[in-house]
């Protein structure tokens, strides 16, 4: 993410081109949240489809209001102790001029604000995939409210806000490897360690009910991710956004192929779920690193992330934590891989002149990346687990066992994703038709 800076030279002027570009990028990032809903919704069983869609969709409502009221101020306001920001003029987005520019850039504050809003929306939605089938919708809505306030807004300030400790240390995170993916993945792990496994975990197959939905969702994510990544340079004047666009495509392709190759060697088949998951793993890994590496470096980042994430999704069976839709294996591991590999593959050309180990820069940047990665991981893991524990002991996080068995869609939303009652007249009609056919066949035999 391009940081807030103050230029010593002539003050920048509003650029209609950059403003339009950033509004388009913001819309693309918004599309990622419904795309994520389809991706997750296809991966669950039929009886949980609507709930999975709603767990992503509700974030569009809750986080938008929080961001307008105080979230933007906490994340990007004046620094306080390198931990949090604050600007009372931004509460409720008051006292911001329509053409007032974001500090040092050629776009209005409102444009920067709405672009960052879309990041804030999708981050808690990512967590939901780990909690499929078993969480009360009301508890989830309250968790999003608390988590965004005490985890996401502060972490966004650490990483991207002027004065944030990770920003000042020089941790590179172009578009959200730490603030978005490690943050969400670690939170997912913290919550599932508190609320426990689904009924039937390791016993029932729990296969995806609609792989076409999964592929549709991954395609929408891939498409929207160009806005997510290329837009994070906040303009397109110097080619860095174009580099990020190219690297996003390259790393995603490489990760998908690497995941499929690993899957074929390990399990003997190329699956659509593997292709979709591999693509997302590549998108995650290139998010922090794409502005710092070359296209060849992006291939390396994609291949490494594709293989390691494919290996990581099986860890839940080994260690016994029920990460329903592999949020930990893809987003946490992919975010860690992409962030740390900057220390090796940073080329010195792009968003900064930082060089990684393979370009003669030693391990200095690697250690900075480690500081950012493991601080965000630990903070999000611990605080998320505490929030889940408090909610579980007060209002309860999980639905009753009977509701989980019967289906969380009907229990929490009084709806089902698919209605087959008109397709064949229901079970009674089907049985009557079968009896009539059997009777007719019997008469033929008697004749």
Secondary structure, DSSP 4 states (H G I P E B T S, - for coil): -PPP---SSSPP---HHHHHHHHHHHHHHHHHHHHHHHHHHHHS-GGGHHHHHHHHHHHHHHHHHHIIIIIHHHHHSEEETTTEEE-GGGGGGTT--TTPBPTTSSSBHHHHHHHHHHHHHHHHHHHGGGGTTTB-HHHHHHHHHHHIIIIIHHHHHHHHSTT-HHHHHT---SSSIIIIIIHHHHHHHHHHHHH-PPTTTTTS----S-HHHHHHHHHHHHHHHHHHHHGGGSS-SSSHHHHHHHHHHHHHHHHHHHHHHHHHHHHS---HHHHHHHHHHHHHHHHHHTTTS-HHHHHHHHHHHHHHHHHHTTHHHHH----TT-HIIIIIHHHHHHHHTHHHH-BSSSS---B-GGGT-TTHHHHHHHHHHHHHHHHHHHHHHHHHHHHHHHT-SBPPHHHHHH-HHHHHHS--S---HHHHSHHHHHHHHHHHHHHHHHHHHH-
